[in-house]
Amino acid sequence: MKTLSRMYLVFAALGLATALYYAGPYWLSPGASLANFRALAYANAPAATLSVDVTVLYFLANVFILYEGRQRGMRHLWVYVLCNTFVAVAFGLSLFLWRREHARDGASAR
């Protein structure tokens, strides 16, 4: 496995681990709701800045995944969009980039 591919896999694992570590306890707590999560995400100016930034990144990452994946003939792109939506952008995008490297390595080996 190449260094870049390993790096993407490490970032995917880190994205999954941080999502589970920080968001997991919230979603398991009594009274957790999407409305409350959103309210907390916009509770003050710094939180709102980060929330808007991640939202823009979420849409950009999904457009990139769908465009780049189709260009390269990759399948099951919806999996990465679901990972971005329900886990974390750091997880879904890193997983896509890792898979793209494998697709690129396979094409160059032919």
SEMAR-499515 format. One record per atom (N, C-alpha, C): residue in three letters; atom name; x, y, z. Coordinates in steps of 0.05 Angstrom, whole numbers, plus 5000, padded with zeros to 4 digits. Layout:
# residues N
(atom ALA, CA, (X, Y, Z))
...
# end
This chain:
# residues 110
(atom MET, N, (5017, 4976, 5000))
(atom MET, CA, (5000, 5000, 5000))
(atom MET, C, (5018, 5025, 5000))
(atom LYS, N, (5012, 5044, 4983))
(atom LYS, CA, (5028, 5068, 4981))
(atom LYS, C, (5023, 5086, 5005))
(atom THR, N, (5042, 5105, 5009))
(atom THR, CA, (5040, 5123, 5032))
(atom THR, C, (5015, 5140, 5031))
(atom LEU, N, (5008, 5151, 5008))
(atom LEU, CA, (4984, 5167, 5006))
(atom LEU, C, (4959, 5151, 5012))
(atom SER, N, (4958, 5127, 5003))
(atom SER, CA, (4935, 5110, 5008))
(atom SER, C, (4933, 5104, 5038))
(atom ARG, N, (4955, 5099, 5051))
(atom ARG, CA, (4956, 5094, 5080))
(atom ARG, C, (4946, 5119, 5095))
(atom MET, N, (4955, 5142, 5086))
(atom MET, CA, (4948, 5167, 5099))
(atom MET, C, (4917, 5171, 5097))
(atom TYR, N, (4905, 5166, 5074))
(atom TYR, CA, (4876, 5168, 5072))
(atom TYR, C, (4862, 5149, 5091))
(atom LEU, N, (4873, 5125, 5093))
(atom LEU, CA, (4861, 5105, 5111))
(atom LEU, C, (4863, 5114, 5140))
(atom VAL, N, (4886, 5126, 5148))
(atom VAL, CA, (4889, 5136, 5175))
(atom VAL, C, (4870, 5159, 5180))
(atom PHE, N, (4866, 5177, 5161))
(atom PHE, CA, (4847, 5199, 5165))
(atom PHE, C, (4818, 5188, 5166))
(atom ALA, N, (4812, 5168, 5151))
(atom ALA, CA, (4785, 5156, 5153))
(atom ALA, C, (4780, 5145, 5181))
(atom ALA, N, (4800, 5130, 5191))
(atom ALA, CA, (4798, 5119, 5218))
(atom ALA, C, (4795, 5141, 5239))
(atom LEU, N, (4811, 5162, 5235))
(atom LEU, CA, (4810, 5184, 5254))
(atom LEU, C, (4783, 5198, 5253))
(atom GLY, N, (4772, 5202, 5229))
(atom GLY, CA, (4746, 5214, 5225))
(atom GLY, C, (4724, 5198, 5238))
(atom LEU, N, (4725, 5171, 5235))
(atom LEU, CA, (4706, 5154, 5248))
(atom LEU, C, (4709, 5154, 5278))
(atom ALA, N, (4733, 5152, 5288))
(atom ALA, CA, (4738, 5152, 5317))
(atom ALA, C, (4729, 5178, 5330))
(atom THR, N, (4735, 5201, 5318))
(atom THR, CA, (4727, 5226, 5331))
(atom THR, C, (4697, 5230, 5330))
(atom ALA, N, (4684, 5221, 5308))
(atom ALA, CA, (4655, 5223, 5307))
(atom ALA, C, (4642, 5206, 5329))
(atom LEU, N, (4652, 5182, 5332))
(atom LEU, CA, (4641, 5164, 5353))
(atom LEU, C, (4647, 5175, 5381))
(atom TYR, N, (4671, 5186, 5385))
(atom TYR, CA, (4679, 5195, 5411))
(atom TYR, C, (4663, 5220, 5419))
(atom TYR, N, (4659, 5239, 5401))
(atom TYR, CA, (4646, 5264, 5408))
(atom TYR, C, (4616, 5264, 5404))
(atom ALA, N, (4606, 5253, 5381))
(atom ALA, CA, (4578, 5254, 5376))
(atom ALA, C, (4563, 5229, 5388))
(atom GLY, N, (4577, 5207, 5390))
(atom GLY, CA, (4565, 5183, 5400))
(atom GLY, C, (4551, 5186, 5427))
(atom PRO, N, (4565, 5197, 5447))
(atom PRO, CA, (4552, 5201, 5473))
(atom PRO, C, (4527, 5219, 5472))
(atom TYR, N, (4529, 5239, 5454))
(atom TYR, CA, (4505, 5257, 5452))
(atom TYR, C, (4481, 5242, 5442))
(atom TRP, N, (4485, 5226, 5420))
(atom TRP, CA, (4462, 5212, 5408))
(atom TRP, C, (4452, 5190, 5426))
(atom LEU, N, (4468, 5180, 5444))
(atom LEU, CA, (4459, 5159, 5463))
(atom LEU, C, (4446, 5171, 5488))
(atom SER, N, (4448, 5197, 5492))
(atom SER, CA, (4437, 5210, 5516))
(atom SER, C, (4407, 5214, 5513))
(atom PRO, N, (4393, 5213, 5536))
(atom PRO, CA, (4364, 5218, 5535))
(atom PRO, C, (4358, 5247, 5525))
(atom GLY, N, (4338, 5249, 5508))
(atom GLY, CA, (4330, 5275, 5498))
(atom GLY, C, (4346, 5285, 5474))
(atom ALA, N, (4364, 5268, 5463))
(atom ALA, CA, (4379, 5276, 5440))
(atom ALA, C, (4360, 5279, 5416))
(atom SER, N, (4364, 5300, 5401))
(atom SER, CA, (4347, 5305, 5377))
(atom SER, C, (4363, 5321, 5357))
(atom LEU, N, (4355, 5319, 5332))
(atom LEU, CA, (4368, 5334, 5311))
(atom LEU, C, (4364, 5364, 5315))
(atom ALA, N, (4341, 5372, 5325))
(atom ALA, CA, (4336, 5400, 5330))
(atom ALA, C, (4354, 5411, 5352))
(atom ASN, N, (4358, 5395, 5373))
(atom ASN, CA, (4376, 5404, 5395))
(atom ASN, C, (4405, 5404, 5385))
(atom PHE, N, (4412, 5384, 5370))
(atom PHE, CA, (4440, 5383, 5359))
(atom PHE, C, (4446, 5407, 5342))
(atom ARG, N, (4426, 5415, 5325))
(atom ARG, CA, (4430, 5439, 5309))
(atom ARG, C, (4431, 5464, 5326))
(atom ALA, N, (4415, 5466, 5346))
(atom ALA, CA, (4415, 5489, 5364))
(atom ALA, C, (4443, 5491, 5378))
(atom LEU, N, (4454, 5469, 5387))
(atom LEU, CA, (4480, 5469, 5399))
(atom LEU, C, (4502, 5477, 5379))
(atom ALA, N, (4499, 5468, 5354))
(atom ALA, CA, (4519, 5474, 5334))
(atom ALA, C, (4520, 5504, 5328))
(atom TYR, N, (4498, 5518, 5333))
(atom TYR, CA, (4497, 5547, 5327))
(atom TYR, C, (4493, 5563, 5353))
(atom ALA, N, (4502, 5552, 5375))
(atom ALA, CA, (4498, 5565, 5401))
(atom ALA, C, (4513, 5591, 5405))
(atom ASN, N, (4535, 5595, 5391))
(atom ASN, CA, (4550, 5620, 5393))
(atom ASN, C, (4565, 5624, 5366))
(atom ALA, N, (4578, 5647, 5364))
(atom ALA, CA, (4590, 5655, 5338))
(atom ALA, C, (4612, 5635, 5330))
(atom PRO, N, (4631, 5627, 5348))
(atom PRO, CA, (4651, 5608, 5339))
(atom PRO, C, (4639, 5581, 5330))
(atom ALA, N, (4620, 5571, 5345))
(atom ALA, CA, (4607, 5546, 5337))
(atom ALA, C, (4592, 5548, 5311))
(atom ALA, N, (4579, 5571, 5307))
(atom ALA, CA, (4564, 5575, 5281))
(atom ALA, C, (4584, 5577, 5258))
(atom THR, N, (4607, 5590, 5262))
(atom THR, CA, (4627, 5593, 5241))
(atom THR, C, (4636, 5565, 5233))
(atom LEU, N, (4643, 5548, 5252))
(atom LEU, CA, (4652, 5521, 5246))
(atom LEU, C, (4630, 5505, 5233))
(atom SER, N, (4605, 5508, 5242))
(atom SER, CA, (4583, 5493, 5231))
(atom SER, C, (4578, 5500, 5202))
(atom VAL, N, (4578, 5525, 5196))
(atom VAL, CA, (4574, 5534, 5168))
(atom VAL, C, (4598, 5525, 5151))
(atom ASP, N, (4622, 5526, 5161))
(atom ASP, CA, (4645, 5517, 5146))
(atom ASP, C, (4643, 5487, 5140))
(atom VAL, N, (4635, 5471, 5159))
(atom VAL, CA, (4633, 5442, 5155))
(atom VAL, C, (4609, 5437, 5136))
(atom THR, N, (4588, 5452, 5137))
(atom THR, CA, (4566, 5449, 5119))
(atom THR, C, (4574, 5454, 5090))
(atom VAL, N, (4589, 5475, 5086))
(atom VAL, CA, (4599, 5481, 5059))
(atom VAL, C, (4617, 5459, 5049))
(atom LEU, N, (4635, 5450, 5067))
(atom LEU, CA, (4653, 5428, 5061))
(atom LEU, C, (4638, 5402, 5054))
(atom TYR, N, (4616, 5397, 5069))
(atom TYR, CA, (4599, 5374, 5064))
(atom TYR, C, (4589, 5374, 5035))
(atom PHE, N, (4577, 5396, 5027))
(atom PHE, CA, (4567, 5398, 4999))
(atom PHE, C, (4589, 5396, 4978))
(atom LEU, N, (4611, 5410, 4983))
(atom LEU, CA, (4634, 5409, 4965))
(atom LEU, C, (4644, 5381, 4963))
(atom ALA, N, (4647, 5367, 4985))
(atom ALA, CA, (4658, 5339, 4985))
(atom ALA, C, (4639, 5321, 4969))
(atom ASN, N, (4613, 5324, 4973))
(atom ASN, CA, (4594, 5307, 4958))
(atom ASN, C, (4595, 5312, 4928))
(atom VAL, N, (4596, 5337, 4920))
(atom VAL, CA, (4599, 5344, 4892))
(atom VAL, C, (4624, 5332, 4881))
(atom PHE, N, (4646, 5335, 4895))
(atom PHE, CA, (4672, 5324, 4887))
(atom PHE, C, (4671, 5293, 4884))
(atom ILE, N, (4660, 5280, 4904))
(atom ILE, CA, (4657, 5251, 4904))
(atom ILE, C, (4641, 5241, 4880))
(atom LEU, N, (4618, 5254, 4875))
(atom LEU, CA, (4601, 5245, 4853))
(atom LEU, C, (4614, 5251, 4826))
(atom TYR, N, (4626, 5274, 4823))
(atom TYR, CA, (4639, 5282, 4797))
(atom TYR, C, (4663, 5265, 4792))
(atom GLU, N, (4682, 5264, 4811))
(atom GLU, CA, (4707, 5250, 4808))
(atom GLU, C, (4702, 5220, 4806))
(atom GLY, N, (4684, 5210, 4822))
(atom GLY, CA, (4677, 5181, 4821))
(atom GLY, C, (4666, 5173, 4794))
(atom ARG, N, (4648, 5189, 4783))
(atom ARG, CA, (4637, 5182, 4756))
(atom ARG, C, (4658, 5184, 4735))
(atom GLN, N, (4676, 5204, 4737))
(atom GLN, CA, (4697, 5208, 4717))
(atom GLN, C, (4715, 5183, 4717))
(atom ARG, N, (4719, 5171, 4740))
(atom ARG, CA, (4737, 5148, 4742))
(atom ARG, C, (4723, 5121, 4740))
(atom GLY, N, (4696, 5122, 4736))
(atom GLY, CA, (4681, 5098, 4733))
(atom GLY, C, (4677, 5082, 4759))
(atom MET, N, (4679, 5096, 4781))
(atom MET, CA, (4676, 5083, 4807))
(atom MET, C, (4647, 5077, 4813))
(atom ARG, N, (4642, 5056, 4827))
(atom ARG, CA, (4614, 5048, 4833))
(atom ARG, C, (4608, 5053, 4863))
(atom HIS, N, (4582, 5052, 4869))
(atom HIS, CA, (4572, 5055, 4897))
(atom HIS, C, (4581, 5081, 4910))
(atom LEU, N, (4580, 5103, 4895))
(atom LEU, CA, (4587, 5129, 4906))
(atom LEU, C, (4568, 5138, 4928))
(atom TRP, N, (4544, 5128, 4927))
(atom TRP, CA, (4524, 5135, 4948))
(atom TRP, C, (4534, 5127, 4976))
(atom VAL, N, (4551, 5107, 4978))
(atom VAL, CA, (4561, 5098, 5004))
(atom VAL, C, (4577, 5121, 5017))
(atom TYR, N, (4594, 5135, 5001))
(atom TYR, CA, (4610, 5156, 5012))
(atom TYR, C, (4593, 5180, 5020))
(atom VAL, N, (4572, 5186, 5004))
(atom VAL, CA, (4554, 5207, 5011))
(atom VAL, C, (4539, 5201, 5037))
(atom LEU, N, (4531, 5176, 5041))
(atom LEU, CA, (4518, 5168, 5066))
(atom LEU, C, (4538, 5170, 5089))
(atom CYS, N, (4563, 5162, 5085))
(atom CYS, CA, (4583, 5165, 5106))
(atom CYS, C, (4587, 5194, 5114))
(atom ASN, N, (4587, 5212, 5094))
(atom ASN, CA, (4590, 5241, 5099))
(atom ASN, C, (4566, 5251, 5115))
(atom THR, N, (4542, 5241, 5109))
(atom THR, CA, (4518, 5250, 5121))
(atom THR, C, (4514, 5240, 5149))
(atom PHE, N, (4519, 5214, 5153))
(atom PHE, CA, (4512, 5202, 5179))
(atom PHE, C, (4535, 5197, 5198))
(atom VAL, N, (4560, 5199, 5188))
(atom VAL, CA, (4583, 5195, 5206))
(atom VAL, C, (4598, 5221, 5208))
(atom ALA, N, (4614, 5227, 5187))
(atom ALA, CA, (4630, 5252, 5187))
(atom ALA, C, (4642, 5256, 5159))
(atom VAL, N, (4645, 5281, 5151))
(atom VAL, CA, (4657, 5287, 5125))
(atom VAL, C, (4686, 5276, 5125))
(atom ALA, N, (4700, 5279, 5148))
(atom ALA, CA, (4727, 5269, 5150))
(atom ALA, C, (4729, 5239, 5144))
(atom PHE, N, (4708, 5224, 5152))
(atom PHE, CA, (4708, 5196, 5147))
(atom PHE, C, (4700, 5189, 5118))
(atom GLY, N, (4678, 5200, 5109))
(atom GLY, CA, (4669, 5194, 5082))
(atom GLY, C, (4688, 5203, 5060))
(atom LEU, N, (4698, 5227, 5062))
(atom LEU, CA, (4716, 5237, 5041))
(atom LEU, C, (4742, 5222, 5041))
(atom SER, N, (4753, 5216, 5065))
(atom SER, CA, (4778, 5201, 5067))
(atom SER, C, (4775, 5173, 5056))
(atom LEU, N, (4752, 5160, 5062))
(atom LEU, CA, (4746, 5134, 5052))
(atom LEU, C, (4745, 5134, 5021))
(atom PHE, N, (4732, 5155, 5010))
(atom PHE, CA, (4730, 5157, 4981))
(atom PHE, C, (4758, 5161, 4969))
(atom LEU, N, (4774, 5178, 4981))
(atom LEU, CA, (4801, 5183, 4970))
(atom LEU, C, (4818, 5158, 4972))
(atom TRP, N, (4815, 5142, 4993))
(atom TRP, CA, (4829, 5117, 4995))
(atom TRP, C, (4821, 5098, 4973))
(atom ARG, N, (4795, 5096, 4968))
(atom ARG, CA, (4784, 5078, 4947))
(atom ARG, C, (4793, 5088, 4920))
(atom ARG, N, (4794, 5114, 4916))
(atom ARG, CA, (4802, 5125, 4890))
(atom ARG, C, (4831, 5118, 4884))
(atom GLU, N, (4848, 5118, 4905))
(atom GLU, CA, (4876, 5110, 4901))
(atom GLU, C, (4878, 5081, 4893))
(atom HIS, N, (4861, 5064, 4904))
(atom HIS, CA, (4861, 5036, 4896))
(atom HIS, C, (4852, 5033, 4867))
(atom ALA, N, (4832, 5048, 4859))
(atom ALA, CA, (4822, 5047, 4832))
(atom ALA, C, (4844, 5057, 4813))
(atom ARG, N, (4858, 5078, 4821))
(atom ARG, CA, (4880, 5089, 4805))
(atom ARG, C, (4903, 5069, 4802))
(atom ASP, N, (4910, 5056, 4824))
(atom ASP, CA, (4931, 5036, 4824))
(atom ASP, C, (4924, 5012, 4806))
(atom GLY, N, (4898, 5004, 4807))
(atom GLY, CA, (4889, 4982, 4790))
(atom GLY, C, (4890, 4989, 4760))
(atom ALA, N, (4883, 5014, 4754))
(atom ALA, CA, (4883, 5023, 4726))
(atom ALA, C, (4911, 5026, 4715))
(atom SER, N, (4930, 5034, 4732))
(atom SER, CA, (4958, 5038, 4723))
(atom SER, C, (4972, 5011, 4721))
(atom ALA, N, (4962, 4990, 4735))
(atom ALA, CA, (4974, 4964, 4734))
(atom ALA, C, (4967, 4949, 4708))
(atom ARG, N, (4946, 4958, 4695))
(atom ARG, CA, (4937, 4944, 4671))
(atom ARG, C, (4953, 4950, 4647))
# end
